[in-house]
Amino acid sequence: MRLLAAAAALLLLASCQSVDGPTVAVTGSAAVEAIPDIVSFTVSASYVAATTEEALSVSSGMLSHAESILTKGFGVQIEDIRTESLSVSPNVVYDADGSHVDGQRAMRSIRVTLRDAESAGEAIAQLSEIDGIGISGIEAGLSNRSAAEMKARELAVHDAVERASVYASAAGYILGDLISISSAQGASGMLPKAYSLYETAGTAYHSGVIEVVDEVSVVFSLVE
């Protein structure tokens, strides 16, 4: 008996311009977990001085110290350090008489990629010892994201084929030819899921286990 189960809401039985007879259209999804092997973060320096020249010089020295720690102590390559921002502005203070300018403030920041996630806690601890240094925007990632994406996509295709077979069988058909296959728009991506703890010198850093997800849509012809 050709009765569609309630779960077969995604089953499409219709005539297509390119195919005569019924078809089934489904979406398959999959997720692959990967342990991050890189960590990126922003190191910023801010300094107020009487002159712009002094403020720039001191803030530059602070970041140079940070870069030295990263390159000499943690093997960070120069190509993994980029300037993120540089600004100079009057330092406005507020008191009982209102607001007034008290010197110049220089702010600099660099974006760093650390290619050894397990050393992130120690790197952050050492950088934090520099007076006036700020650390923000810590983000775990994958140096070879494409491998995890390809695996997730492959599993998503298998999931789609299995779903199509279930729907076809519930409707009293078997799968015929593959008519089309495409990535579901906006489906792929990376999501933090669980966490691994790296703790050194009193600084704990939690590196998220990344979940790489993907979805594909397929259309099959159906055969009685």
N, C-alpha and C positions, 0 to 999 in steps of 0.2 A: 504494500500500500504506500502510495506516494504522499505521505503526510509530512509537512515541514515541522520540525521541532521548534519550540519557542526560542531556543538558542540560535536558530538559523536566521536571525533578523538581518544579518549581513549578507544573506544569500540573494544574489541578483539573478532572476530568471527572466531574461529578456532577449530580444533579437538585437544584434549589433550590426552596424553598417558593414563591418568586415567579416562577420561570422553569422551564419545561419544557425538558429537553435539556441538553447539555453546556455547561460554562462554563470560562473560564480566569481564574485569579487571580494577579496578579503584583505585585511592588513595584518601582517605579522610583526612581532616586536621581540627584542632581546636585549639583555644587559650583560656586560662583561666587567668584572671587577679588576682593577689594576692598582698596584701599590705605587704611589708617587715616588719618583726618583730625583725630582728637582724642586726647589723652593725659590720663589721670587718675593722680594719685598722692597720697600722704599726706605731709603736712609735720608733723613733731612737734617739740615743745620740752620740755626737761626741765631743771629747776633746783632746786638744794638751797640752802636758806637757814635762818637761825636761827628764823624764824617762818613760819607759813603765809602771812601777808599778803605778806611779802617774796617768798616763792617764787612765789606766784600773780602778783604784779606783774611780776616779771622775766620769767617764762615767757610772760606775756601780751604783754609788750613785744617779745619775740623773734618771736612769731607776727605781731604787728602789722607788724614790719619786713618779714617774709616776704610778708605780704599787700600791702604797699606796693610791693614789687618786682614782684609778679605783676600788680597792677592798673595801675600806672603804666608799667611797662616792657614788659608783654606783653599788655595789653588784656584781662585776665581780668575778667569781670563779677562783681559781688557775688553774684549768684544761682548762680555756678559755684564758690562757696566755701561749705562747710558744716562746722560743728563736728562732729568725729567722736568725740572723747573728751575728758574732763576728770577728772582725779583728783588727790587730795592724800593723802599717807600719810607716816608717820614714816620717816625715812631710817635704815635699820638698817645698821650697819657691824660688821665682824667683825675681832677682833684676838686676841692671845695670851690675853687675859682672857675671851674669849667674844664675845657680841654685845651691842651697846648702841645706843641711839638717838642720832643726831647730827644734829639739825635736822629740817626738814620738806622733803619732795620734792613739787613740783608738776609734773604732766605734762599737756600739752595737745596736741591734734592736730586738723588740719583736712584735709578731702578737697577737692582742687582738680581742676577740669577745664580743661585748656588746649586751646582750640579752634584751635590752629595746631600740628600735630604736629611740623613742622620746627623749631620754636623750642624744643622740649623740652630739647635738650642745653644750650642757652644758659641757659634758665630754671633747670635743675638746677645748673649751674655757679655761677650767681649766688646761689642759695639756700644752696648748700654753703659759701659764704664766711661765713655767719652762725654764730658760735660757739654750740654747743649744739643746732643744728638737725639733725634727722634726716629723711631722705627714704626712703620705702619704698612698696611696693605699686604700682609703676609698671605701668600697663595701657593698651595702645592700644585704640582703639575706632572706631566709625562714628557720625557724627552723624545719618545717615539710614540706619539699618540696614534699614528696611522695604523700600527699593528693591532691595537685594541679596537679601533674603529672597524677594520676589515673583519675581525673575528665577530664583532657584534652584528655586522651586516650579514655575514654568512649565516649566523644562527637565526637572525630575523627572517631570512629567506626560508630556512627549514621550518620555522614556526608557521609562516604563511602557507606553505604547502600542506603541512599537517592540518591546519585549520580548514583549508579548502577541501581536503579529503573528508573531514568530518561532516562538513556542511553538505557536500555532494552525497555522501552515503545516507545522511538523514533524509535527503530528498529523493532517494532511490536512484541515484546516478553514480557514475564513476568519473574521475577526472579525465579530461581529454587533453588537447594541446594547450600549451601556455600561450596566451594571446598577448599579454603585456606584463611588464614588471617595472616598478619605479620606486624611488625613495619617497617616503611620506614627507611632505614639506615641513621643514623645521623640526624633524624628529630626532636627529642625531645631536649628541651633546655629552658633556661630562658633568657629573653630579657628585659632590662629596657624600659619603655614606657612613662609614665607620671611622674609627680613629686609632692611629698608632702613636704611642708616646715616646718622644725623645727627650731625655732630661739630662742636662749636664750643667755643672757649676750653679745649681739652683735655678736654672731657667728651663722650664718645661715647654716643649713645642709639640703640638698634636698635628700629625700629618694625616690628612684624610685619605682613606681608601677610596679611590675614585671609581665611580660607576659610569662606564661608557655605554650609552644607550643608542639604539637605532630602530627604525621602523621601515618596512617596505610594503608596498601594495602590489598585489598580483591579481590577474584575471585569467581564468581557465575556461575553456569550453567544457561542456558536460556531455557525457555519452551514456546512453541507456544500457 
